[in-house]
Amino acid sequence: MDLIKNKSLDTKAEAEKRPAHEQVYHTLKSKIMYGELVPGQPVTIQGLTDSLGVGMTPVREAIRRLISDGALVFQGNRRVSVPLLSGRDVEQMIFARISIESELSRRAATNMNTEDIDRLEHIDQRLDRMITEGDVGGYLHLNHKFHEMLYSHADALILSDLAERLWLRFGPSLRVVCGRFGTQSLPDRHKDIITALRAQDAEKVAKATAQDIAQGMELMMDALVSG
């Protein structure tokens, strides 16, 4: 327990050592990823500066990076917003996510040991509780953590970076889907992924990941069409 506590403190200390613009970037990135900034709702640069309690310069730098990531769009008059996704956007994301993330899973499967898989399963167990309790915020954080931890074992930094950028683009809309349909309706093929990992079957891991992505993104597509 002390080890976990110390690790958490170390992570916090490392974050505080980052330059101001880097801290702001990661804070805004998290707010976008987990849907705290609603798609299509404009926010002012001054408003972000005030809410974050930092200067204008680091906020502008962070916004510049997030626009480059595709996570924000500039609307003029010092306003930015999280982009609204179209059906065509989601269609492309389904293709990109399945291509990239199934390959990450395939590579990760060959590098994970029993302890790694146990940690992944522990996250999934916590995720199940969030689904049962209808905790949207908890679900979004743990769902991302599950995939992030899995992909971190792939030893493929370029693919991991591409996957993270895609998550930034669809994360806010996933929050909208959760709010509309509830966490109970969300597909979860994580147990299939874990079972395949324990069987050391990389192809089944990749297939289960692709199915997990396809079902979740198709639900998002349905929400956009019906909305």
C-alpha positions, 0 to 999 in steps of 0.5 A: 500500500505504501508503495502505491502511495509513494508511486502516486506521489512520485507521479504527482511530483513529476507532473509538477516539474513540467513546464506550465504549458505542458501541465496545461496541455495534459490538464486540457487533454484529460478534460477533452478525453473524458468529455468534460468539454462538450462537443460543439460547445465553444469556450473562450481562451480567457475562460480556460485561463481563469478556470485553470488559474494560469497565464494566457501564454501556456493556455495558448500554447496548449490550445495550439497543440490540441488543435494540431492533435485534432482535439480542438478547433478554432472558432475565431473571436478567441474561442475554441471548441471540441469538434462535433463528429459526423457519421463519416468521421466515425466511419473513418475512426472505426477503420483507423482504430481497428487497424492500429489498435488490433495491431497494438494488441497483437504485439502486446500479447507477445510481451505480457507476462502473468503479472501484467495480465493480472493487472489488466484484469484488475482494471477490468474488474473495477471497470465492471463496478463502474458499469454496474453503478452507472459511473460514467466518469469512472467508466471512461477513465478505466476504459481508457486505462485498460486499453492504454495499459494493454497497448503500452506493452506493444513496444510501438511508440508510433502506433501508440501515439496514433491511437492516443490521438484517435482517442482524443477525437472520439472521447468527448462523443463517447461521454455523450453516448454514455449519458444518452444510453447509460453505461449498462448498454456499452459493449465490453469484450475486455474479458475476451481479450484477457482470456486470449492473453492468458491463452497466449493467442495473439490473433485472438487478442487482436480479434477481440480488440477489433470487436470491442472497438467496432461495437463501441464505435457503431453504438456511437454511430447510432447515437449520432444518427438518432441524435 
